[in-house]
């Protein structure tokens, strides 16, 4: 039963539910509805007044109106066994005059005397587990499909795109390697030829020196030396 119907006030709910957390103040609310044509005074009592704070704990509910009562449980250092709570609240209500204000409410107004109707409603305390944070959902996952399925489908699609790109793109690496190898071989051959020509030119210079010292140099010999020098210069320039 979530609410109580009486001749004076309708109380909703009948259970004070607290989402229990250690070292944290927790609040819940009551709604008092007056469906009569009378002003109704109320007072809220608890079996453990040091543990709870009730605002307002007394008041006046005008005819055909409602009033909200906030109950705050002080921060607790220990959790009760099995999350069961034995604390209870008592809400008393009585008809009041139209000129009565909340400051005029006294305990004597709720004393049961002949000719005075005092209604009482007991409220129990219930501890609830604290709210759990929502579980993360993978972005882009469609309703009805799990994040793991979506991830697998995306990986498959990405792999297909990479394979298609690889097949459609010409393979330039082998051609580049061949060109680099060919140029390296040509450069090595040119260096070898240049060294060989340098050696031959050095030998010719020595022969020329010897010929000069011995009495002359032939015209053919000079031409051969010139040609070798030109060839050597060409190879040096090309390398």
mmCIF file of the C-alpha atoms, coordinates in Angstrom:
data_MODEL
# 
_entry.id   MODEL 
# 
loop_
_atom_site.group_PDB 
_atom_site.id 
_atom_site.type_symbol 
_atom_site.label_atom_id 
_atom_site.label_alt_id 
_atom_site.label_comp_id 
_atom_site.label_asym_id 
_atom_site.label_entity_id 
_atom_site.label_seq_id 
_atom_site.pdbx_PDB_ins_code 
_atom_site.Cartn_x 
_atom_site.Cartn_y 
_atom_site.Cartn_z 
_atom_site.occupancy 
_atom_site.B_iso_or_equiv 
_atom_site.pdbx_formal_charge 
_atom_site.auth_seq_id 
_atom_site.auth_comp_id 
_atom_site.auth_asym_id 
_atom_site.auth_atom_id 
_atom_site.pdbx_PDB_model_num 
ATOM 1   C CA . UNK A 1 1   ? 0.000   0.000  0.000   1.00 0.00 ? 1   UNK A CA 1 
ATOM 2   C CA . UNK A 1 2   ? 1.739   3.189  -1.239  1.00 0.00 ? 2   UNK A CA 1 
ATOM 3   C CA . UNK A 1 3   ? -0.636  5.738  0.343   1.00 0.00 ? 3   UNK A CA 1 
ATOM 4   C CA . UNK A 1 4   ? -3.075  5.963  3.224   1.00 0.00 ? 4   UNK A CA 1 
ATOM 5   C CA . UNK A 1 5   ? -6.603  7.352  2.943   1.00 0.00 ? 5   UNK A CA 1 
ATOM 6   C CA . UNK A 1 6   ? -8.061  8.942  6.043   1.00 0.00 ? 6   UNK A CA 1 
ATOM 7   C CA . UNK A 1 7   ? -10.768 11.416 6.864   1.00 0.00 ? 7   UNK A CA 1 
ATOM 8   C CA . UNK A 1 8   ? -8.257  14.266 7.178   1.00 0.00 ? 8   UNK A CA 1 
ATOM 9   C CA . UNK A 1 9   ? -5.039  13.666 5.213   1.00 0.00 ? 9   UNK A CA 1 
ATOM 10  C CA . UNK A 1 10  ? -3.862  11.368 2.442   1.00 0.00 ? 10  UNK A CA 1 
ATOM 11  C CA . UNK A 1 11  ? -0.230  10.367 3.076   1.00 0.00 ? 11  UNK A CA 1 
ATOM 12  C CA . UNK A 1 12  ? 1.997   9.260  0.239   1.00 0.00 ? 12  UNK A CA 1 
ATOM 13  C CA . UNK A 1 13  ? 4.073   7.122  0.507   1.00 0.00 ? 13  UNK A CA 1 
ATOM 14  C CA . UNK A 1 14  ? 3.680   4.995  3.626   1.00 0.00 ? 14  UNK A CA 1 
ATOM 15  C CA . UNK A 1 15  ? 7.331   3.863  3.500   1.00 0.00 ? 15  UNK A CA 1 
ATOM 16  C CA . UNK A 1 16  ? 10.295  6.190  3.875   1.00 0.00 ? 16  UNK A CA 1 
ATOM 17  C CA . UNK A 1 17  ? 12.787  4.760  1.387   1.00 0.00 ? 17  UNK A CA 1 
ATOM 18  C CA . UNK A 1 18  ? 16.445  5.765  1.683   1.00 0.00 ? 18  UNK A CA 1 
ATOM 19  C CA . UNK A 1 19  ? 19.107  4.780  -0.875  1.00 0.00 ? 19  UNK A CA 1 
ATOM 20  C CA . UNK A 1 20  ? 21.601  3.918  1.871   1.00 0.00 ? 20  UNK A CA 1 
ATOM 21  C CA . UNK A 1 21  ? 25.212  5.102  1.539   1.00 0.00 ? 21  UNK A CA 1 
ATOM 22  C CA . UNK A 1 22  ? 27.777  5.308  4.310   1.00 0.00 ? 22  UNK A CA 1 
ATOM 23  C CA . UNK A 1 23  ? 28.908  8.764  5.457   1.00 0.00 ? 23  UNK A CA 1 
ATOM 24  C CA . UNK A 1 24  ? 26.314  10.549 3.359   1.00 0.00 ? 24  UNK A CA 1 
ATOM 25  C CA . UNK A 1 25  ? 23.097  12.387 4.223   1.00 0.00 ? 25  UNK A CA 1 
ATOM 26  C CA . UNK A 1 26  ? 20.076  10.934 2.431   1.00 0.00 ? 26  UNK A CA 1 
ATOM 27  C CA . UNK A 1 27  ? 16.629  12.473 2.039   1.00 0.00 ? 27  UNK A CA 1 
ATOM 28  C CA . UNK A 1 28  ? 13.171  11.390 1.010   1.00 0.00 ? 28  UNK A CA 1 
ATOM 29  C CA . UNK A 1 29  ? 9.835   13.193 0.981   1.00 0.00 ? 29  UNK A CA 1 
ATOM 30  C CA . UNK A 1 30  ? 6.209   12.737 2.035   1.00 0.00 ? 30  UNK A CA 1 
ATOM 31  C CA . UNK A 1 31  ? 3.210   14.417 0.450   1.00 0.00 ? 31  UNK A CA 1 
ATOM 32  C CA . UNK A 1 32  ? 0.253   15.274 2.657   1.00 0.00 ? 32  UNK A CA 1 
ATOM 33  C CA . UNK A 1 33  ? -2.982  15.973 0.809   1.00 0.00 ? 33  UNK A CA 1 
ATOM 34  C CA . UNK A 1 34  ? -5.993  17.631 2.472   1.00 0.00 ? 34  UNK A CA 1 
ATOM 35  C CA . UNK A 1 35  ? -9.190  16.825 0.579   1.00 0.00 ? 35  UNK A CA 1 
ATOM 36  C CA . UNK A 1 36  ? -11.496 18.297 3.223   1.00 0.00 ? 36  UNK A CA 1 
ATOM 37  C CA . UNK A 1 37  ? -12.868 21.787 3.708   1.00 0.00 ? 37  UNK A CA 1 
ATOM 38  C CA . UNK A 1 38  ? -11.113 22.105 7.071   1.00 0.00 ? 38  UNK A CA 1 
ATOM 39  C CA . UNK A 1 39  ? -7.655  23.270 8.045   1.00 0.00 ? 39  UNK A CA 1 
ATOM 40  C CA . UNK A 1 40  ? -5.659  20.317 9.298   1.00 0.00 ? 40  UNK A CA 1 
ATOM 41  C CA . UNK A 1 41  ? -2.719  20.508 11.695  1.00 0.00 ? 41  UNK A CA 1 
ATOM 42  C CA . UNK A 1 42  ? -0.083  17.743 11.607  1.00 0.00 ? 42  UNK A CA 1 
ATOM 43  C CA . UNK A 1 43  ? 2.901   16.637 13.632  1.00 0.00 ? 43  UNK A CA 1 
ATOM 44  C CA . UNK A 1 44  ? 5.616   14.094 12.728  1.00 0.00 ? 44  UNK A CA 1 
ATOM 45  C CA . UNK A 1 45  ? 7.345   12.003 15.404  1.00 0.00 ? 45  UNK A CA 1 
ATOM 46  C CA . UNK A 1 46  ? 10.087  9.379  15.129  1.00 0.00 ? 46  UNK A CA 1 
ATOM 47  C CA . UNK A 1 47  ? 11.486  6.665  17.354  1.00 0.00 ? 47  UNK A CA 1 
ATOM 48  C CA . UNK A 1 48  ? 15.044  7.904  16.642  1.00 0.00 ? 48  UNK A CA 1 
ATOM 49  C CA . UNK A 1 49  ? 15.003  11.737 16.650  1.00 0.00 ? 49  UNK A CA 1 
ATOM 50  C CA . UNK A 1 50  ? 18.827  12.075 16.717  1.00 0.00 ? 50  UNK A CA 1 
ATOM 51  C CA . UNK A 1 51  ? 19.140  10.133 13.491  1.00 0.00 ? 51  UNK A CA 1 
ATOM 52  C CA . UNK A 1 52  ? 16.552  12.013 11.408  1.00 0.00 ? 52  UNK A CA 1 
ATOM 53  C CA . UNK A 1 53  ? 15.705  15.609 10.645  1.00 0.00 ? 53  UNK A CA 1 
ATOM 54  C CA . UNK A 1 54  ? 12.092  16.380 9.598   1.00 0.00 ? 54  UNK A CA 1 
ATOM 55  C CA . UNK A 1 55  ? 11.226  19.669 7.863   1.00 0.00 ? 55  UNK A CA 1 
ATOM 56  C CA . UNK A 1 56  ? 8.636   20.737 8.694   1.00 0.00 ? 56  UNK A CA 1 
ATOM 57  C CA . UNK A 1 57  ? 7.846   18.456 11.600  1.00 0.00 ? 57  UNK A CA 1 
ATOM 58  C CA . UNK A 1 58  ? 4.639   20.428 12.321  1.00 0.00 ? 58  UNK A CA 1 
ATOM 59  C CA . UNK A 1 59  ? 2.396   22.473 10.062  1.00 0.00 ? 59  UNK A CA 1 
ATOM 60  C CA . UNK A 1 60  ? -1.008  23.400 8.705   1.00 0.00 ? 60  UNK A CA 1 
ATOM 61  C CA . UNK A 1 61  ? -2.475  21.979 5.484   1.00 0.00 ? 61  UNK A CA 1 
ATOM 62  C CA . UNK A 1 62  ? -5.087  24.257 4.004   1.00 0.00 ? 62  UNK A CA 1 
ATOM 63  C CA . UNK A 1 63  ? -8.357  22.879 2.555   1.00 0.00 ? 63  UNK A CA 1 
ATOM 64  C CA . UNK A 1 64  ? -7.946  21.173 -0.833  1.00 0.00 ? 64  UNK A CA 1 
ATOM 65  C CA . UNK A 1 65  ? -4.174  21.635 -0.812  1.00 0.00 ? 65  UNK A CA 1 
ATOM 66  C CA . UNK A 1 66  ? -1.013  19.638 -0.279  1.00 0.00 ? 66  UNK A CA 1 
ATOM 67  C CA . UNK A 1 67  ? 2.139   19.939 1.819   1.00 0.00 ? 67  UNK A CA 1 
ATOM 68  C CA . UNK A 1 68  ? 5.552   18.300 1.281   1.00 0.00 ? 68  UNK A CA 1 
ATOM 69  C CA . UNK A 1 69  ? 7.573   17.012 4.225   1.00 0.00 ? 69  UNK A CA 1 
ATOM 70  C CA . UNK A 1 70  ? 11.294  16.228 3.758   1.00 0.00 ? 70  UNK A CA 1 
ATOM 71  C CA . UNK A 1 71  ? 12.888  13.616 6.007   1.00 0.00 ? 71  UNK A CA 1 
ATOM 72  C CA . UNK A 1 72  ? 16.721  13.587 6.068   1.00 0.00 ? 72  UNK A CA 1 
ATOM 73  C CA . UNK A 1 73  ? 18.751  10.751 7.566   1.00 0.00 ? 73  UNK A CA 1 
ATOM 74  C CA . UNK A 1 74  ? 22.082  11.847 9.022   1.00 0.00 ? 74  UNK A CA 1 
ATOM 75  C CA . UNK A 1 75  ? 25.290  10.341 7.642   1.00 0.00 ? 75  UNK A CA 1 
ATOM 76  C CA . UNK A 1 76  ? 25.841  6.855  9.050   1.00 0.00 ? 76  UNK A CA 1 
ATOM 77  C CA . UNK A 1 77  ? 29.220  5.311  9.854   1.00 0.00 ? 77  UNK A CA 1 
ATOM 78  C CA . UNK A 1 78  ? 28.016  1.700  9.803   1.00 0.00 ? 78  UNK A CA 1 
ATOM 79  C CA . UNK A 1 79  ? 25.461  -0.206 7.762   1.00 0.00 ? 79  UNK A CA 1 
ATOM 80  C CA . UNK A 1 80  ? 22.771  -2.127 9.652   1.00 0.00 ? 80  UNK A CA 1 
ATOM 81  C CA . UNK A 1 81  ? 22.747  -5.912 9.534   1.00 0.00 ? 81  UNK A CA 1 
ATOM 82  C CA . UNK A 1 82  ? 20.984  -7.245 6.450   1.00 0.00 ? 82  UNK A CA 1 
ATOM 83  C CA . UNK A 1 83  ? 20.089  -3.636 5.545   1.00 0.00 ? 83  UNK A CA 1 
ATOM 84  C CA . UNK A 1 84  ? 17.061  -3.845 7.844   1.00 0.00 ? 84  UNK A CA 1 
ATOM 85  C CA . UNK A 1 85  ? 15.892  -0.806 9.793   1.00 0.00 ? 85  UNK A CA 1 
ATOM 86  C CA . UNK A 1 86  ? 13.578  -0.807 12.823  1.00 0.00 ? 86  UNK A CA 1 
ATOM 87  C CA . UNK A 1 87  ? 13.049  2.954  12.918  1.00 0.00 ? 87  UNK A CA 1 
ATOM 88  C CA . UNK A 1 88  ? 9.466   4.175  12.581  1.00 0.00 ? 88  UNK A CA 1 
ATOM 89  C CA . UNK A 1 89  ? 7.615   7.454  12.180  1.00 0.00 ? 89  UNK A CA 1 
ATOM 90  C CA . UNK A 1 90  ? 4.212   8.527  13.450  1.00 0.00 ? 90  UNK A CA 1 
ATOM 91  C CA . UNK A 1 91  ? 2.216   11.214 11.686  1.00 0.00 ? 91  UNK A CA 1 
ATOM 92  C CA . UNK A 1 92  ? -0.651  12.752 13.710  1.00 0.00 ? 92  UNK A CA 1 
ATOM 93  C CA . UNK A 1 93  ? -3.313  15.023 12.238  1.00 0.00 ? 93  UNK A CA 1 
ATOM 94  C CA . UNK A 1 94  ? -6.204  16.972 13.750  1.00 0.00 ? 94  UNK A CA 1 
ATOM 95  C CA . UNK A 1 95  ? -8.709  19.575 12.597  1.00 0.00 ? 95  UNK A CA 1 
ATOM 96  C CA . UNK A 1 96  ? -7.565  23.130 13.387  1.00 0.00 ? 96  UNK A CA 1 
ATOM 97  C CA . UNK A 1 97  ? -9.264  26.508 13.220  1.00 0.00 ? 97  UNK A CA 1 
ATOM 98  C CA . UNK A 1 98  ? -8.775  28.725 10.174  1.00 0.00 ? 98  UNK A CA 1 
ATOM 99  C CA . UNK A 1 99  ? -6.766  31.231 12.217  1.00 0.00 ? 99  UNK A CA 1 
ATOM 100 C CA . UNK A 1 100 ? -4.299  28.671 13.530  1.00 0.00 ? 100 UNK A CA 1 
ATOM 101 C CA . UNK A 1 101 ? -0.720  29.178 12.277  1.00 0.00 ? 101 UNK A CA 1 
ATOM 102 C CA . UNK A 1 102 ? 2.212   26.735 12.455  1.00 0.00 ? 102 UNK A CA 1 
ATOM 103 C CA . UNK A 1 103 ? 3.573   28.691 15.435  1.00 0.00 ? 103 UNK A CA 1 
ATOM 104 C CA . UNK A 1 104 ? 0.349   28.013 17.329  1.00 0.00 ? 104 UNK A CA 1 
ATOM 105 C CA . UNK A 1 105 ? 0.679   24.230 17.118  1.00 0.00 ? 105 UNK A CA 1 
ATOM 106 C CA . UNK A 1 106 ? 1.336   22.554 20.486  1.00 0.00 ? 106 UNK A CA 1 
ATOM 107 C CA . UNK A 1 107 ? 1.594   18.994 21.705  1.00 0.00 ? 107 UNK A CA 1 
ATOM 108 C CA . UNK A 1 108 ? -1.714  19.379 23.579  1.00 0.00 ? 108 UNK A CA 1 
ATOM 109 C CA . UNK A 1 109 ? -3.536  19.711 20.242  1.00 0.00 ? 109 UNK A CA 1 
ATOM 110 C CA . UNK A 1 110 ? -2.739  16.042 19.494  1.00 0.00 ? 110 UNK A CA 1 
ATOM 111 C CA . UNK A 1 111 ? -3.797  14.662 22.857  1.00 0.00 ? 111 UNK A CA 1 
ATOM 112 C CA . UNK A 1 112 ? -6.722  12.303 22.559  1.00 0.00 ? 112 UNK A CA 1 
ATOM 113 C CA . UNK A 1 113 ? -9.641  13.799 24.449  1.00 0.00 ? 113 UNK A CA 1 
ATOM 114 C CA . UNK A 1 114 ? -13.417 13.410 24.266  1.00 0.00 ? 114 UNK A CA 1 
ATOM 115 C CA . UNK A 1 115 ? -14.794 15.308 21.281  1.00 0.00 ? 115 UNK A CA 1 
ATOM 116 C CA . UNK A 1 116 ? -11.380 15.568 19.552  1.00 0.00 ? 116 UNK A CA 1 
ATOM 117 C CA . UNK A 1 117 ? -10.477 13.261 16.654  1.00 0.00 ? 117 UNK A CA 1 
ATOM 118 C CA . UNK A 1 118 ? -6.750  12.652 16.288  1.00 0.00 ? 118 UNK A CA 1 
ATOM 119 C CA . UNK A 1 119 ? -5.757  10.502 13.347  1.00 0.00 ? 119 UNK A CA 1 
ATOM 120 C CA . UNK A 1 120 ? -2.470  8.610  13.427  1.00 0.00 ? 120 UNK A CA 1 
ATOM 121 C CA . UNK A 1 121 ? -0.516  6.910  10.662  1.00 0.00 ? 121 UNK A CA 1 
ATOM 122 C CA . UNK A 1 122 ? 2.626   4.837  11.207  1.00 0.00 ? 122 UNK A CA 1 
ATOM 123 C CA . UNK A 1 123 ? 5.390   4.971  8.598   1.00 0.00 ? 123 UNK A CA 1 
ATOM 124 C CA . UNK A 1 124 ? 8.213   2.439  8.353   1.00 0.00 ? 124 UNK A CA 1 
ATOM 125 C CA . UNK A 1 125 ? 11.778  3.020  7.107   1.00 0.00 ? 125 UNK A CA 1 
ATOM 126 C CA . UNK A 1 126 ? 13.205  0.968  4.250   1.00 0.00 ? 126 UNK A CA 1 
ATOM 127 C CA . UNK A 1 127 ? 16.851  0.960  3.148   1.00 0.00 ? 127 UNK A CA 1 
ATOM 128 C CA . UNK A 1 128 ? 17.575  0.558  -0.557  1.00 0.00 ? 128 UNK A CA 1 
ATOM 129 C CA . UNK A 1 129 ? 20.939  -0.197 -2.195  1.00 0.00 ? 129 UNK A CA 1 
ATOM 130 C CA . UNK A 1 130 ? 22.610  2.900  -3.696  1.00 0.00 ? 130 UNK A CA 1 
ATOM 131 C CA . UNK A 1 131 ? 21.891  3.565  -7.379  1.00 0.00 ? 131 UNK A CA 1 
ATOM 132 C CA . UNK A 1 132 ? 24.301  1.902  -9.760  1.00 0.00 ? 132 UNK A CA 1 
ATOM 133 C CA . UNK A 1 133 ? 25.930  3.918  -12.583 1.00 0.00 ? 133 UNK A CA 1 
ATOM 134 C CA . UNK A 1 134 ? 24.692  3.018  -16.071 1.00 0.00 ? 134 UNK A CA 1 
ATOM 135 C CA . UNK A 1 135 ? 26.787  0.482  -17.945 1.00 0.00 ? 135 UNK A CA 1 
ATOM 136 C CA . UNK A 1 136 ? 28.827  1.966  -20.807 1.00 0.00 ? 136 UNK A CA 1 
ATOM 137 C CA . UNK A 1 137 ? 27.485  1.402  -24.303 1.00 0.00 ? 137 UNK A CA 1 
ATOM 138 C CA . UNK A 1 138 ? 29.774  1.296  -27.294 1.00 0.00 ? 138 UNK A CA 1 
ATOM 139 C CA . UNK A 1 139 ? 29.309  4.327  -29.547 1.00 0.00 ? 139 UNK A CA 1 
ATOM 140 C CA . UNK A 1 140 ? 27.652  3.588  -32.821 1.00 0.00 ? 140 UNK A CA 1 
ATOM 141 C CA . UNK A 1 141 ? 26.152  0.294  -31.657 1.00 0.00 ? 141 UNK A CA 1 
ATOM 142 C CA . UNK A 1 142 ? 22.656  -0.193 -32.971 1.00 0.00 ? 142 UNK A CA 1 
ATOM 143 C CA . UNK A 1 143 ? 19.690  -1.269 -30.902 1.00 0.00 ? 143 UNK A CA 1 
ATOM 144 C CA . UNK A 1 144 ? 19.460  -5.037 -30.677 1.00 0.00 ? 144 UNK A CA 1 
ATOM 145 C CA . UNK A 1 145 ? 23.149  -5.679 -31.333 1.00 0.00 ? 145 UNK A CA 1 
ATOM 146 C CA . UNK A 1 146 ? 25.857  -6.122 -28.723 1.00 0.00 ? 146 UNK A CA 1 
ATOM 147 C CA . UNK A 1 147 ? 29.017  -3.937 -28.625 1.00 0.00 ? 147 UNK A CA 1 
ATOM 148 C CA . UNK A 1 148 ? 31.156  -7.011 -29.288 1.00 0.00 ? 148 UNK A CA 1 
ATOM 149 C CA . UNK A 1 149 ? 29.219  -7.830 -32.462 1.00 0.00 ? 149 UNK A CA 1 
ATOM 150 C CA . UNK A 1 150 ? 29.520  -4.242 -33.682 1.00 0.00 ? 150 UNK A CA 1 
ATOM 151 C CA . UNK A 1 151 ? 33.259  -4.238 -32.988 1.00 0.00 ? 151 UNK A CA 1 
ATOM 152 C CA . UNK A 1 152 ? 33.724  -7.502 -34.906 1.00 0.00 ? 152 UNK A CA 1 
ATOM 153 C CA . UNK A 1 153 ? 31.761  -6.199 -37.876 1.00 0.00 ? 153 UNK A CA 1 
ATOM 154 C CA . UNK A 1 154 ? 33.802  -2.984 -37.947 1.00 0.00 ? 154 UNK A CA 1 
ATOM 155 C CA . UNK A 1 155 ? 37.076  -4.917 -37.801 1.00 0.00 ? 155 UNK A CA 1 
ATOM 156 C CA . UNK A 1 156 ? 35.923  -7.140 -40.681 1.00 0.00 ? 156 UNK A CA 1 
ATOM 157 C CA . UNK A 1 157 ? 34.944  -4.146 -42.792 1.00 0.00 ? 157 UNK A CA 1 
ATOM 158 C CA . UNK A 1 158 ? 38.235  -2.354 -42.069 1.00 0.00 ? 158 UNK A CA 1 
ATOM 159 C CA . UNK A 1 159 ? 40.208  -5.486 -42.979 1.00 0.00 ? 159 UNK A CA 1 
ATOM 160 C CA . UNK A 1 160 ? 38.336  -5.812 -46.286 1.00 0.00 ? 160 UNK A CA 1 
ATOM 161 C CA . UNK A 1 161 ? 39.008  -2.161 -47.137 1.00 0.00 ? 161 UNK A CA 1 
ATOM 162 C CA . UNK A 1 162 ? 42.739  -2.565 -46.422 1.00 0.00 ? 162 UNK A CA 1 
ATOM 163 C CA . UNK A 1 163 ? 42.962  -5.748 -48.524 1.00 0.00 ? 163 UNK A CA 1 
ATOM 164 C CA . UNK A 1 164 ? 41.133  -4.134 -51.458 1.00 0.00 ? 164 UNK A CA 1 
ATOM 165 C CA . UNK A 1 165 ? 43.405  -1.079 -51.285 1.00 0.00 ? 165 UNK A CA 1 
ATOM 166 C CA . UNK A 1 166 ? 46.468  -3.297 -51.181 1.00 0.00 ? 166 UNK A CA 1 
ATOM 167 C CA . UNK A 1 167 ? 45.355  -5.253 -54.249 1.00 0.00 ? 167 UNK A CA 1 
ATOM 168 C CA . UNK A 1 168 ? 44.336  -2.181 -56.243 1.00 0.00 ? 168 UNK A CA 1 
ATOM 169 C CA . UNK A 1 169 ? 47.532  -0.197 -55.493 1.00 0.00 ? 169 UNK A CA 1 
ATOM 170 C CA . UNK A 1 170 ? 50.458  -1.057 -57.828 1.00 0.00 ? 170 UNK A CA 1 
ATOM 171 C CA . UNK A 1 171 ? 53.448  -2.536 -56.113 1.00 0.00 ? 171 UNK A CA 1 
ATOM 172 C CA . UNK A 1 172 ? 56.206  0.063  -56.536 1.00 0.00 ? 172 UNK A CA 1 
ATOM 173 C CA . UNK A 1 173 ? 58.597  -1.320 -53.943 1.00 0.00 ? 173 UNK A CA 1 
ATOM 174 C CA . UNK A 1 174 ? 60.136  -4.008 -56.173 1.00 0.00 ? 174 UNK A CA 1 
ATOM 175 C CA . UNK A 1 175 ? 60.720  -1.536 -59.011 1.00 0.00 ? 175 UNK A CA 1 
ATOM 176 C CA . UNK A 1 176 ? 62.330  0.955  -56.640 1.00 0.00 ? 176 UNK A CA 1 
ATOM 177 C CA . UNK A 1 177 ? 64.599  -1.722 -55.193 1.00 0.00 ? 177 UNK A CA 1 
ATOM 178 C CA . UNK A 1 178 ? 65.633  -2.802 -58.711 1.00 0.00 ? 178 UNK A CA 1 
ATOM 179 C CA . UNK A 1 179 ? 66.427  0.787  -59.735 1.00 0.00 ? 179 UNK A CA 1 
ATOM 180 C CA . UNK A 1 180 ? 68.482  1.392  -56.565 1.00 0.00 ? 180 UNK A CA 1 
ATOM 181 C CA . UNK A 1 181 ? 70.388  -1.858 -57.082 1.00 0.00 ? 181 UNK A CA 1 
ATOM 182 C CA . UNK A 1 182 ? 71.082  -1.024 -60.737 1.00 0.00 ? 182 UNK A CA 1 
ATOM 183 C CA . UNK A 1 183 ? 72.368  2.472  -59.900 1.00 0.00 ? 183 UNK A CA 1 
ATOM 184 C CA . UNK A 1 184 ? 74.546  1.070  -57.131 1.00 0.00 ? 184 UNK A CA 1 
ATOM 185 C CA . UNK A 1 185 ? 76.089  -1.452 -59.510 1.00 0.00 ? 185 UNK A CA 1 
ATOM 186 C CA . UNK A 1 186 ? 76.714  1.221  -62.135 1.00 0.00 ? 186 UNK A CA 1 
ATOM 187 C CA . UNK A 1 187 ? 78.333  3.518  -59.601 1.00 0.00 ? 187 UNK A CA 1 
ATOM 188 C CA . UNK A 1 188 ? 80.560  0.714  -58.321 1.00 0.00 ? 188 UNK A CA 1 
ATOM 189 C CA . UNK A 1 189 ? 81.592  -0.138 -61.895 1.00 0.00 ? 189 UNK A CA 1 
ATOM 190 C CA . UNK A 1 190 ? 82.352  3.501  -62.669 1.00 0.00 ? 190 UNK A CA 1 
ATOM 191 C CA . UNK A 1 191 ? 84.496  3.840  -59.554 1.00 0.00 ? 191 UNK A CA 1 
ATOM 192 C CA . UNK A 1 192 ? 86.374  0.681  -60.476 1.00 0.00 ? 192 UNK A CA 1 
ATOM 193 C CA . UNK A 1 193 ? 86.973  1.934  -64.006 1.00 0.00 ? 193 UNK A CA 1 
ATOM 194 C CA . UNK A 1 194 ? 88.077  5.321  -62.702 1.00 0.00 ? 194 UNK A CA 1 
ATOM 195 C CA . UNK A 1 195 ? 90.596  3.720  -60.360 1.00 0.00 ? 195 UNK A CA 1 
ATOM 196 C CA . UNK A 1 196 ? 91.916  1.570  -63.162 1.00 0.00 ? 196 UNK A CA 1 
ATOM 197 C CA . UNK A 1 197 ? 92.335  4.614  -65.465 1.00 0.00 ? 197 UNK A CA 1 
ATOM 198 C CA . UNK A 1 198 ? 94.098  6.540  -62.680 1.00 0.00 ? 198 UNK A CA 1 
ATOM 199 C CA . UNK A 1 199 ? 96.539  3.651  -62.303 1.00 0.00 ? 199 UNK A CA 1 
ATOM 200 C CA . UNK A 1 200 ? 97.178  3.530  -66.046 1.00 0.00 ? 200 UNK A CA 1 
ATOM 201 C CA . UNK A 1 201 ? 97.613  7.296  -66.245 1.00 0.00 ? 201 UNK A CA 1 
ATOM 202 C CA . UNK A 1 202 ? 100.081 7.171  -63.388 1.00 0.00 ? 202 UNK A CA 1 
ATOM 203 C CA . UNK A 1 203 ? 102.046 4.459  -65.200 1.00 0.00 ? 203 UNK A CA 1 
ATOM 204 C CA . UNK A 1 204 ? 102.052 6.541  -68.392 1.00 0.00 ? 204 UNK A CA 1 
ATOM 205 C CA . UNK A 1 205 ? 103.289 9.572  -66.526 1.00 0.00 ? 205 UNK A CA 1 
ATOM 206 C CA . UNK A 1 206 ? 106.113 7.523  -65.137 1.00 0.00 ? 206 UNK A CA 1 
ATOM 207 C CA . UNK A 1 207 ? 106.916 6.233  -68.617 1.00 0.00 ? 207 UNK A CA 1 
ATOM 208 C CA . UNK A 1 208 ? 106.862 9.784  -69.973 1.00 0.00 ? 208 UNK A CA 1 
ATOM 209 C CA . UNK A 1 209 ? 109.247 10.865 -67.276 1.00 0.00 ? 209 UNK A CA 1 
ATOM 210 C CA . UNK A 1 210 ? 111.529 7.987  -68.122 1.00 0.00 ? 210 UNK A CA 1 
ATOM 211 C CA . UNK A 1 211 ? 111.317 8.733  -71.831 1.00 0.00 ? 211 UNK A CA 1 
ATOM 212 C CA . UNK A 1 212 ? 112.183 12.385 -71.274 1.00 0.00 ? 212 UNK A CA 1 
ATOM 213 C CA . UNK A 1 213 ? 115.134 11.424 -69.244 1.00 0.00 ? 213 UNK A CA 1 
ATOM 214 C CA . UNK A 1 214 ? 116.230 8.966  -71.900 1.00 0.00 ? 214 UNK A CA 1 
ATOM 215 C CA . UNK A 1 215 ? 115.920 11.375 -74.819 1.00 0.00 ? 215 UNK A CA 1 
ATOM 216 C CA . UNK A 1 216 ? 112.391 11.843 -76.226 1.00 0.00 ? 216 UNK A CA 1 
ATOM 217 C CA . UNK A 1 217 ? 108.744 10.892 -76.410 1.00 0.00 ? 217 UNK A CA 1 
ATOM 218 C CA . UNK A 1 218 ? 106.972 9.529  -79.502 1.00 0.00 ? 218 UNK A CA 1 
ATOM 219 C CA . UNK A 1 219 ? 103.934 11.362 -80.929 1.00 0.00 ? 219 UNK A CA 1 
ATOM 220 C CA . UNK A 1 220 ? 101.734 8.235  -80.684 1.00 0.00 ? 220 UNK A CA 1 
ATOM 221 C CA . UNK A 1 221 ? 102.553 7.843  -77.073 1.00 0.00 ? 221 UNK A CA 1 
ATOM 222 C CA . UNK A 1 222 ? 101.494 11.406 -76.340 1.00 0.00 ? 222 UNK A CA 1 
ATOM 223 C CA . UNK A 1 223 ? 98.153  10.865 -78.142 1.00 0.00 ? 223 UNK A CA 1 
ATOM 224 C CA . UNK A 1 224 ? 97.445  7.722  -76.138 1.00 0.00 ? 224 UNK A CA 1 
ATOM 225 C CA . UNK A 1 225 ? 98.124  9.565  -72.895 1.00 0.00 ? 225 UNK A CA 1 
ATOM 226 C CA . UNK A 1 226 ? 95.782  12.373 -73.934 1.00 0.00 ? 226 UNK A CA 1 
ATOM 227 C CA . UNK A 1 227 ? 92.963  9.971  -74.756 1.00 0.00 ? 227 UNK A CA 1 
ATOM 228 C CA . UNK A 1 228 ? 93.350  8.211  -71.453 1.00 0.00 ? 228 UNK A CA 1 
ATOM 229 C CA . UNK A 1 229 ? 93.220  11.563 -69.662 1.00 0.00 ? 229 UNK A CA 1 
ATOM 230 C CA . UNK A 1 230 ? 89.996  12.523 -71.455 1.00 0.00 ? 230 UNK A CA 1 
ATOM 231 C CA . UNK A 1 231 ? 88.391  9.169  -70.642 1.00 0.00 ? 231 UNK A CA 1 
ATOM 232 C CA . UNK A 1 232 ? 89.399  9.510  -67.035 1.00 0.00 ? 232 UNK A CA 1 
ATOM 233 C CA . UNK A 1 233 ? 87.894  12.983 -66.815 1.00 0.00 ? 233 UNK A CA 1 
ATOM 234 C CA . UNK A 1 234 ? 84.644  11.708 -68.322 1.00 0.00 ? 234 UNK A CA 1 
ATOM 235 C CA . UNK A 1 235 ? 84.362  8.890  -65.785 1.00 0.00 ? 235 UNK A CA 1 
ATOM 236 C CA . UNK A 1 236 ? 85.180  11.216 -62.906 1.00 0.00 ? 236 UNK A CA 1 
ATOM 237 C CA . UNK A 1 237 ? 82.474  13.628 -64.045 1.00 0.00 ? 237 UNK A CA 1 
ATOM 238 C CA . UNK A 1 238 ? 79.895  10.848 -64.418 1.00 0.00 ? 238 UNK A CA 1 
ATOM 239 C CA . UNK A 1 239 ? 80.499  9.519  -60.876 1.00 0.00 ? 239 UNK A CA 1 
# 
